[in-house]
């Protein structure tokens, strides 16, 4: 880890929002509704469902534009299901109760926080903390609160996020091409799996300071 980075527990740099923020809104206010199947692996939300706050307030998980959502249940957590919420109806979303919600504070950028949750390190540690019966194991919120993670200055967070935006887009394009060309031999499927592993490793290296991306972003 670079010497000018710090290490902090997530609970000191993120917030865990609650529904009290929206309880005063009119009950007919429309919001995005996000079931688990609408949450992509390694980012992306399908925002094709809208509900009124009255329908979702008491039974679903609340989040806003700019919040990072992370699947808590197996195997969704291990598979990288999560997203940076953007483009929500009236800036508000409600989703499955199997989501954790993180809101970036002043010391961490939302997009950097999103990538932090996609790294191998984050996923492996979270998996080790899961509790519950087989097939229904979940990552507890205390894992998120207590996780110690390297934290670079904001300008480097911005550079890392921009670098990962570019590089993961390239990898995702290759994976999409493989999916189209996949054959019964399984060779293409293996290539796609290796690319996904590389993407996860690259994210981990960037958010833990193992690679310096500051000069590469401008390239």
Secondary structure, 3 states (H helix, E strand, C coil): CCCCCEEEEHHHCEECCCHHHCCCCCCCCEEEEECHHHECECCCECCCCEEEHHHHCCCCEEEECCCEEEECECCCCCCCEEEECCCCHHHEEEECCCEEEEEECCCCCHHHHHHHCCCHHHHHHHHHCCECCCCCCECCHHHHHHCEEEECCHHHHHHHHHHHHHHHHHHHHHHHHHHHHCCCCCHHHHHHHHHHHHHHHHHHHHHCCCCCCHHHHCC
